[in-house]
Amino acid sequence: MKIVFLDRKTIGEDIDLSSYNRFGEVIMYDFSYPNEVPARVKDADIIVCNKTKIDESTIYTAENLKLVCVTATGTNNLDKDYLAKRNIEWRNVAGYSTETVTQHTFALLFYLLEHLAYYDEYVKSERYAGDRLFTHFEKNFHELNGKTWGIIGLGAIGHRVAEIAGAFGAKVQYFSTSGKNHDANIKEVNFDELLSTSDIVSIHAPLNADTENLINIEALKKMKPSAILLNLGRGPIVNEEDLCEALDNGMIAGAGLDVLSEEPMRKDSPFLKLKNPDRVFITPHIAWASIEARVRLMKIIEEQIEEFL
């Protein structure tokens, strides 16, 4: 059995994958451009990949291919019709990152809510060392307790965020983008009501026709000027130009993003030209990437291969 990892670096080099050797020959490539894939998978029985495109143009040479494993939940890099035509099975992984994405959601929120960047710089610049007051009141912040938290997308992560937000004393409500996820224990509202009444809006929805460009200038105008927007779903759910306009014009108070429309960030990103850059906190798609989550992810992939064989 020959297993080919096409973009091993996308799951981090600090994860031990030696246990895969028990299945047979394992070949690992850091990254693979589409034109490199045909030669690399020619003799592969199983492909493991993350973002690499898998379609007729890349795997037409793979005559022995039986299984494609995606080290992610999203499968938009797979041509499923072509795989089905060739009787090649595929697997993805869901649920491995619920805890770590939830944790990062609150990390983004508190960084913005409590102006932590400002206070960190205030102390490290030695201004606190020479101040007269023991408390510095320059940037006001509020308690999460009593605030309204609106969740867009009530899947596993949305549910976990709702649970923890409730533990902080927030009043939780949600909007189901698919109209399929319902929970009698959480207040369900329509999209406009969620925008206009929430102090925090967090996105945990997949990217599809219902969610692409969902947060645009019209949606942002409906939000409270004091509201904070968090995107832990997919970048194109938020119109980035519109969000920057909203941030610079005070339509909302801040935004925390772990996903962007293009990753890595494009060099002409509107976020690099913000008049008020302190209102946005962007992390480079790391919410899913705790050590525990990545180990869990690759263990699931390993178990999927074992079950398939």
N, C-alpha and C positions, 0 to 999 in steps of 0.2 A: 504494500500500500504506500503510495506517495502522496504526501500532504504538502501543499505549497502555500505559504503565507505571503501575500502580495504586498502588504504595507504594515509590517510588523511594528514599526516605530509609532504608529498611530495609537497603540495601546500602552506605550511606554516601555523603555528598555529595563526598567526596574522590576518587571514581573517575570518570574521564572516559568518558562514554558517547557522545561526539559521533560515533563511527564508525557508530552505528546509523542516522544520518541518511541513509546511502547507500541504505537500503531504501525511503525515502519519508518521509511525514509521521510525526513522532514527538511524542507528547504525554506529558508526565510530570506525575504528581501525587505530592506528598509522601506522603500517606496517603489511604486511601479507606474510608469507612464503608460497610457493606453497602447502605444506602439510597441512597448516592451512585453506586454502580457502574453501575446500568442506564443512566443518562443518559451516563455517561462512556465506555461501551463501545458505544454504539449503532451507530457507524460503524466500529468497530475490525475489522481483519482479523486482527491478532495482539494478544494480551494478554500482558504480562510482569508477574508478581506474585510476592510472597513468601508473605505470610500471609493475604492477602485471600481471602475465601470465594468460590469459583467454583461456582455451581450454578444451578438454574433461576430461583431468586428474584433472582439478581444479573445474569445474562447473557441473560435471555429477550428482551431488546431487540436483542441483537447478531446481526443477521441475516446479516452478512458474515463472522462469526468463523470462522476456519479453524484457528487454533493457539493454545494456551495454554502459555506457558513459565514454569515455577516456578524461581525463583532459589534453590533449596535441593534437598536430597535428599528430604526428606519431602514427601508429596503428600496428606496427610490433609485439606487444604483444598479438594481437588478432588472433585466428584461425577463420578466416572469413568463411571458408568452413563449419566448425563445427557449427558455429552460424547460418548459412543459413539453414543447415540441420535440425536444431531445430526451425527454424522460430523465432530466437531471433534477434532483430534489434540492431544496434550499431550506435553510434555517436562519432565524434571527433570534435575538434575546430580548425579552421584556422583563421588567421588574428588578433588574440587578442594581439599579441606581436610585431607587426610591428614597432611601434614607439620606444619601449624600446630596442629591439635588434639593431635597427639602432643607437640609442643613444650610446649603449655600443660598437658598432663597432668603433665609433669615440673616445670613451674613451680609448680603447685599442691602437688605432693609435697614439693619442697624447702623451700618456704615453711613448711610444717607440720613436716616432719621435723627441720629445723635451727632451728626457733623463730626465724625471721628477723624477725618483727614485734617480738619481745621485744628481740633484740639491736640492731635498728635504733633502737628507742626508747631503749635503754640508752645508746647512744653520743650520740644527738641531745639527750638530756636533760642532757648534760654530766657524767653520773656517771662515765663512763670517764675523763674529763679529770682527775678528782680521785682516781682509784682507785690502789691501791698495786701490785696485780698487773697484769702485761701481758696476762694471759688471764683472762677472766671465765667461771666455770664454773657459773653459776646454773642454766642449762637444759641438761641433758644431751641429746645426740643420738647417733645410731648411723649406721654406714656402711650404704649400700644393698648393697654387696658382701656376698654370703652370705645376704641376706634372700630370702624367698619372695614372689614377686609373682604374684598371681592375677588373671587377666583374664576378665571376663565379656563375651563377644561377640568372636569371633575373625574379624572382617572385616578390611578393609584397615587401619583405624586400630589395631585390636587386634594385628594382625601387626607393625605398625611399632613399637608400644609394646613388644611382646615382644622385638623385635630390639635396641632401645636399652637396655631393662632388662637384657638379657643382656650387653650391652657393659659395663654397670656392675658385672657380676658377680652379678646377682640370679639366683635359680633361678626360672624362669618355668613357670607351669602355667595351664591355661585350662578354662573351662566354656562349652560351646556352648549358648546358650539355644534355638536352633532345632533342634539335633541334626544339623545339616547341614554345619557347617564343621568340618573335621578337618585336623590337621597332624601327621604322624608325627614331626616334629622337635621338637615341643613336647608336654610331658606333659599329657594330658587327664585331668581328674578330674570327679567328680560335684559337684553344687552344695554339699552339706554338707562334703565334704572340702576344697573350695576355701576355704570360709568359715573352717573350723577350723584350717587349716594356713598360711594366707597372712598375711604381715606387711603387705602392701599389697594392697588389692583395688581394681581400676579397672574401671569400667563403660564399655563402648563398644558397647552393643547398641541396636537400635532399640526403639521403644515399640510393643508389641503385646500380645495376650492372654497370651502366655507371660512377658512381662517386667513388666507393670504391677504395682506393689506387690511386686515381687520381693524387695526389701530392706525387710523389715518387722521388727518387734520379735523375732520368732522367729529370723529370719536373723541379726540383730545380736547376739543372745545367743550364737550359735555362734562369733562372731569372737573373736580374741585381744583382751585388754584393751589391748594395745600396738599394735593394728592401726590403719592409716589407710585410710579409704574415700574413693575418688575417683569422682565421677560426671561423665562427659563424654558420656553418652548422651542420655537424656531425663529431665526432672524427675520425672514420675510413676512411674518405675522404683523410686524411693526413697520410702517413706512418711516424710514430713518430721516429723510429730509423733513417730513412733517413733524416728527418728534423733536428735531433740533429747533425748528421754528417755535414749537410750543415751549421748549425749555428756555430759549432766549427771550421769549415774550411773556414769560411768567404764567402761561396757561396751566402748567402743573409745576410742582415744587422740585421734583427730581425723578430720575430714572436709573434703575439698576439693570444692567444687561449682561447676560452670559453668552448670548448668541447674536450673530450679526447676519445681514443679508449675504455677505461674502466673507468667507473665513479661509485664510487669515484676512484681517481687515484690509480693505483696499486703500491705496495711498491717498486717494482723493475723498476719503470718507468725510461726510459732513460733520461727524463728531470731532474731527481734528480742527474744525474751524469754529467751534462754539464760542460765543461771547462769554458765556458763563459755564466753563468746563467743570466747575465744582458741583454743578447740579446733576452730573452724570457719573456713574461708576460702572466701568466696563471690565469684565474679566474675560480671558481668552478661551471660552468654551471649556471651562474646567469643572463645572458643577457636577458632572458625572464621574469625575476622575480621581476620587479618593483611592488610596491603596486597596481598601477593602472592596470597593465596588469593582475595580479592575480585576482583582483576583477572583471575585465572584463571577464576573463576566466570562473570564477564560476557563473557569472550572465548568460553567454551564456548557460552553462550546465543546469542551473535552467530553463531557457526558453525552452531548448530542451526537458526536462522532461515534462514541462507543455504542450508543443505542442503535445508530444507523447500521454500523457494521454487524 
